[in-house]
Structure formats: C-alpha cells, structure tokens
C-alpha cells in the first residue's frame, strides 16, 4: 500500500497507507455528518480492504434490474482476486487524484463522489472480463458505465495505472486505444478512429501525457511520453515525446514542454508557435 502523509487533528504529521487514510476520512465524515454515517459504514467502514470496498461501490453504482448489485459485486471481486494488479491500479489512480486535483481534501471525495475515478475502476472490471473472453458481460458493464457516468470506454482498450480522469463527462476511448501510466485527461477527450476501417485504428498515448479538455486524438498515431495536447485540439499526426501541440489541426507550440505535464496539470502554452503542422 502507498504511504501518505496525514496531518492529525492535533497538528502532528504521520504516515498512513491509502486504505487507512480512506477509513480515517470516512470515520471523520461520519462524526461530522451523522446523516451519512450509515452510508459511510456500508460503503467503506464495514470492509477490510480497498478491494472489498471498491467492489461494493461498483456494485452499488452499476447494479440494476438486469444485473443485480450482488452479482456485480461477485464479478468485481472475482476480477480483483484473479488479478491483484487491478487493485494496485485502482490504488495508483486514487493517489493520482490526490496528487493532481487541488480541490481534493481526502481520498473520500474521489472514492465516493468522483465519476471519473469510479468509471475507470468499473472499466477495469470490464477489461478483465474482456480478457477472460466474456465479451457480452464486458459490454454490459461498458453500457452501464456509459449510462451512469457519461464515459464510453471500450472494454478492449488498454489503460495503465496512476491515471487521472478529471470530471470525466464525454470521454470516449476506442477499442484499440492504449493509454500509458500516469496520464491525465479532462472531460470531452476522444481517443478515436478516423473512419470505418477495422483493425488497429486508435491512438497510443504515452506515459505521463496531459490531454486537455475537449482534445481529440484520432487514428492509429502515437503521442510521445510526457507530451501535452492543449484543450480543444484535433490531433491527426504523431506527437514527439515531450512536446506540446495545440490547434485545429494541431501543431507544435512548444518543444520541449513541461517535464511532467500530467502531474503538474499545467495547461498554459508557450508564445512560440512553430510554422508547420505536425
């Protein structure tokens, strides 16, 4: 478990693992808001670990008359038991939100209320189902995620760990897309194709890339590690590692850019504009 520095009510700083920090935050919230105590107990405090609580949260959200919450939870726990890397990714994703979103106070907020985080964890279960050749159930999860959270991520896509999906509304990620570790993306990002062709047709996003709000990356192209795509850009050609692109169609505006754009979440652009389209 990842260790966090936590400031106690007495002002002392101590280390806690992420699960303990989440429980402490839930206990504090239950004392502050007794009306939510039962809810906090059922979702977090009654569980022994992050996987158990996360499976309950996914089931609580995705369960419906077609696939009950208990069944959804059993599927999620099957995924977490069979593939511990899925739980490790969920932990890394939660830590990414804490590190990169200045509005966050504790892990409780994204775990309970942030649809970007919740949708990504439900997708990880759908992806596990896809890898097990359980396509129909994987597509059912995809459909429910889209209905609930307004994110449409194909279960066959590949997404790394430590990924921050900020706000989440309107994000679309295609079947053959690949998203590397430590990527940050904002709402209305599309990782799509350029037509009706089949096969490998979606973008490959490198490690530590920042995708601004409304960015469209289309086609089987590579966005290099630690690159930055400005908000509202349409990218149709590969982007070199460490460079910033902006515009419709996108062109380079800064190279090299910030060393770790996905972590700093720096959306500013250089005044220097290159005179060619990438």
C-alpha positions as CSV (number, residue, x, y, z in Angstrom):
1,X,0.0,0.0,0.0
2,X,1.2,3.5,-0.8
3,X,2.1,5.6,2.2
4,X,0.6,9.1,2.6
5,X,1.5,11.9,5.0
6,X,-1.6,12.7,7.1
7,X,-2.0,15.7,9.4
8,X,-3.9,14.7,12.6
9,X,-6.3,16.9,14.4
10,X,-3.5,17.7,16.9
11,X,-1.4,19.0,14.1
12,X,1.0,16.1,14.0
13,X,2.1,14.6,10.7
14,X,2.1,10.8,10.4
15,X,2.3,8.2,7.6
16,X,-0.8,6.1,6.7
17,X,-1.4,3.7,3.9
18,X,-4.1,4.7,1.4
19,X,-6.7,2.4,2.7
20,X,-6.2,3.5,6.3
21,X,-6.4,7.1,5.2
22,X,-9.7,6.4,3.4
23,X,-11.1,4.8,6.5
24,X,-10.0,7.6,8.8
25,X,-11.6,10.1,6.4
26,X,-14.8,8.1,6.5
27,X,-14.8,8.0,10.3
28,X,-14.2,11.7,10.5
29,X,-17.0,12.4,8.0
30,X,-19.4,10.1,9.9
31,X,-18.9,12.1,13.0
32,X,-19.3,15.4,11.2
33,X,-22.4,14.3,9.3
34,X,-24.3,11.7,11.2
35,X,-26.9,11.6,8.4
36,X,-24.3,9.9,6.3
37,X,-22.9,7.6,8.9
38,X,-24.9,4.5,7.7
39,X,-23.9,5.2,4.1
40,X,-20.2,5.6,5.0
41,X,-20.3,2.4,7.1
42,X,-21.8,0.3,4.3
43,X,-19.5,1.6,1.6
44,X,-16.2,1.8,3.5
45,X,-16.1,1.2,7.2
46,X,-17.6,-2.3,7.1
47,X,-14.9,-3.6,4.8
48,X,-11.4,-4.9,5.5
49,X,-9.6,-3.6,2.4
50,X,-9.7,-1.4,-0.7
51,X,-10.8,-4.3,-3.0
52,X,-13.8,-5.2,-0.8
53,X,-14.9,-1.6,-0.5
54,X,-14.4,-0.9,-4.2
55,X,-16.3,-3.9,-5.3
56,X,-19.2,-2.8,-3.1
57,X,-19.0,0.8,-4.6
58,X,-19.0,-0.5,-8.1
59,X,-21.9,-2.8,-7.4
60,X,-23.9,-0.1,-5.7
61,X,-23.5,2.1,-8.8
62,X,-23.8,-0.4,-11.6
63,X,-26.4,-2.9,-10.2
64,X,-29.8,-2.7,-11.8
65,X,-32.9,-4.9,-12.6
66,X,-30.9,-6.7,-15.4
67,X,-27.8,-7.5,-13.3
68,X,-28.3,-7.1,-9.6
69,X,-25.8,-5.4,-7.3
70,X,-24.9,-8.7,-5.6
71,X,-23.9,-10.2,-8.9
72,X,-22.0,-7.2,-10.0
73,X,-20.1,-7.3,-6.7
74,X,-19.3,-11.0,-7.2
75,X,-17.9,-10.3,-10.6
76,X,-15.8,-7.4,-9.4
77,X,-14.4,-9.4,-6.5
78,X,-13.6,-12.2,-9.0
79,X,-11.6,-9.8,-11.0
80,X,-9.7,-8.4,-8.0
81,X,-8.9,-11.8,-6.7
82,X,-7.7,-13.1,-10.0
83,X,-5.7,-10.0,-11.0
84,X,-4.2,-8.1,-8.0
85,X,-2.7,-5.7,-10.4
86,X,-6.2,-4.3,-11.0
87,X,-6.4,-3.3,-7.3
88,X,-2.9,-1.9,-7.4
89,X,-4.0,0.2,-10.4
90,X,-7.1,1.4,-8.5
91,X,-4.9,2.5,-5.7
92,X,-2.5,4.3,-8.0
93,X,-5.4,6.0,-9.7
94,X,-6.8,7.2,-6.3
95,X,-3.3,8.5,-5.4
96,X,-3.2,10.3,-8.8
97,X,-6.4,12.2,-8.0
98,X,-5.0,13.2,-4.6
99,X,-1.7,14.4,-6.1
100,X,-3.2,16.3,-9.1
101,X,-6.5,17.7,-8.1
102,X,-6.1,20.8,-5.8
103,X,-9.8,20.6,-4.8
104,X,-9.3,17.2,-3.0
105,X,-9.0,17.1,0.8
106,X,-9.0,13.4,1.4
107,X,-9.4,10.1,-0.5
108,X,-13.0,10.1,0.5
109,X,-14.1,12.6,-2.2
110,X,-13.0,10.7,-5.3
111,X,-13.9,7.3,-3.9
112,X,-17.5,8.3,-3.1
113,X,-18.3,11.1,-5.5
114,X,-15.9,11.4,-8.5
115,X,-17.4,9.7,-11.5
116,X,-14.1,9.8,-13.4
117,X,-12.4,7.7,-10.7
118,X,-15.5,5.4,-10.3
119,X,-16.0,4.9,-14.1
120,X,-12.3,4.0,-14.5
121,X,-12.4,1.3,-11.8
122,X,-15.7,-0.2,-13.2
123,X,-14.0,-0.2,-16.6
124,X,-11.0,-2.2,-15.1
125,X,-13.5,-4.9,-14.2
126,X,-15.0,-4.8,-17.7
127,X,-11.5,-5.1,-19.2
128,X,-10.8,-8.1,-17.0
129,X,-14.0,-9.7,-18.3
130,X,-12.9,-9.0,-21.9
131,X,-9.5,-10.6,-21.3
132,X,-11.4,-13.7,-20.0
133,X,-13.4,-13.8,-23.3
134,X,-16.6,-12.8,-21.5
135,X,-17.4,-10.3,-24.1
136,X,-21.2,-10.0,-23.5
137,X,-20.8,-9.2,-19.8
138,X,-17.9,-6.8,-20.6
139,X,-20.2,-4.9,-23.0
140,X,-22.9,-4.9,-20.3
141,X,-20.5,-3.2,-18.0
142,X,-19.5,-0.7,-20.7
143,X,-23.1,0.2,-21.3
144,X,-23.9,0.8,-17.7
145,X,-20.7,2.9,-17.2
146,X,-21.8,5.0,-20.2
147,X,-25.4,5.4,-18.9
148,X,-24.3,6.3,-15.4
149,X,-21.1,8.3,-15.9
150,X,-21.3,9.6,-19.5
151,X,-17.9,8.0,-20.3
152,X,-17.7,5.4,-23.1
153,X,-14.6,3.3,-22.9
154,X,-14.4,0.1,-24.9
155,X,-13.5,-2.9,-22.7
156,X,-10.8,-4.0,-25.0
157,X,-8.8,-0.7,-24.7
158,X,-5.7,-0.8,-22.6
159,X,-5.2,1.7,-19.8
160,X,-2.2,1.9,-17.4
161,X,-2.1,2.8,-13.7
162,X,-1.9,6.2,-12.0
163,X,-4.4,7.6,-14.5
164,X,-6.3,10.8,-13.5
165,X,-9.7,11.2,-15.3
166,X,-10.8,14.7,-14.2
167,X,-14.5,15.4,-14.4
168,X,-14.9,12.6,-16.9
169,X,-18.0,13.7,-18.8
170,X,-17.9,13.0,-22.5
171,X,-14.7,10.9,-22.6
172,X,-14.6,8.4,-25.4
173,X,-11.8,5.8,-25.7
174,X,-11.9,3.3,-28.6
175,X,-11.3,-0.4,-28.9
176,X,-7.6,-0.4,-29.9
177,X,-6.6,2.7,-27.9
178,X,-3.7,2.4,-25.4
179,X,-3.2,4.8,-22.5
180,X,0.0,4.7,-20.6
181,X,0.8,5.1,-16.9
182,X,0.4,8.4,-15.2
183,X,-1.7,10.0,-17.9
184,X,-4.1,12.9,-17.0
185,X,-7.2,13.6,-19.1
186,X,-10.0,16.1,-18.8
187,X,-13.6,16.0,-19.9
188,X,-14.7,15.5,-23.5
189,X,-11.4,13.9,-24.6
190,X,-11.8,11.5,-27.5
191,X,-9.3,8.8,-28.5
192,X,-11.0,7.7,-31.7
193,X,-10.6,6.5,-35.2
194,X,-10.7,8.3,-38.5
195,X,-13.2,6.2,-40.3
196,X,-15.0,2.8,-40.5
197,X,-11.8,0.8,-41.0
198,X,-11.2,-2.2,-38.8
199,X,-8.1,-3.4,-37.1
200,X,-5.6,-1.3,-35.0
201,X,-7.1,2.2,-35.6
202,X,-6.9,4.2,-32.3
203,X,-4.3,6.3,-30.6
204,X,-1.4,5.2,-28.4
205,X,-0.9,7.6,-25.6
206,X,2.5,7.5,-23.9
207,X,3.4,7.8,-20.3
208,X,2.7,11.0,-18.4
209,X,0.8,12.7,-21.2
210,X,-1.7,15.5,-20.4
211,X,-4.8,15.6,-22.6
212,X,-6.7,18.9,-22.2
213,X,-10.4,19.3,-22.1
214,X,-12.0,18.6,-25.4
215,X,-8.9,17.2,-27.1
216,X,-9.5,14.9,-30.0
217,X,-6.7,12.4,-30.9
218,X,-7.8,10.4,-34.0
219,X,-6.3,7.5,-35.7
220,X,-3.5,4.9,-35.0
221,X,-0.9,7.5,-34.0
222,X,1.5,7.8,-31.1
223,X,1.5,10.6,-28.6
224,X,5.0,10.5,-27.1
225,X,5.8,10.3,-23.4
226,X,5.2,13.4,-21.4
227,X,3.7,15.3,-24.3
228,X,0.8,17.8,-23.8
229,X,-2.3,18.2,-26.0
230,X,-4.0,21.5,-25.5
231,X,-7.7,21.9,-24.8
232,X,-9.9,21.7,-27.9
233,X,-7.1,20.5,-30.2
234,X,-7.6,17.9,-33.0
235,X,-4.5,15.7,-33.4
236,X,-4.2,13.7,-36.6
237,X,-0.5,13.0,-36.7
238,X,2.1,11.7,-34.2
239,X,3.4,14.0,-31.5
240,X,7.0,13.7,-30.4
241,X,7.8,12.9,-26.8
242,X,7.9,15.9,-24.5
243,X,6.2,18.3,-26.9
244,X,3.1,20.5,-26.7
245,X,0.6,20.7,-29.5
246,X,-2.4,22.9,-30.0
247,X,-5.0,23.9,-32.6
248,X,-7.2,22.5,-35.3
249,X,-5.4,20.8,-36.8
250,X,-2.8,20.6,-34.1
251,X,0.7,22.0,-34.5
252,X,3.6,22.2,-32.1
253,X,3.7,25.2,-29.9
254,X,6.5,24.2,-27.6
255,X,9.1,21.5,-27.6
256,X,10.3,20.5,-25.1
257,X,7.4,21.2,-22.8
258,X,7.0,20.7,-19.0
259,X,8.9,17.6,-17.9
260,X,5.8,16.1,-16.2
261,X,2.7,17.7,-17.6
262,X,0.3,15.1,-16.3
263,X,1.4,15.7,-12.8
264,X,1.7,19.5,-12.8
265,X,-1.6,19.8,-14.8
266,X,-0.1,22.9,-16.5
267,X,-2.4,23.9,-19.4
268,X,-0.6,27.1,-20.3
269,X,1.0,27.4,-23.8
270,X,4.3,28.9,-25.0
271,X,4.2,32.1,-27.1
272,X,6.5,30.4,-29.6
273,X,4.5,28.8,-32.4
274,X,6.2,26.6,-34.9
275,X,5.4,27.3,-38.6
276,X,4.4,23.8,-39.6
277,X,1.6,21.4,-38.8
278,X,2.7,18.1,-37.3
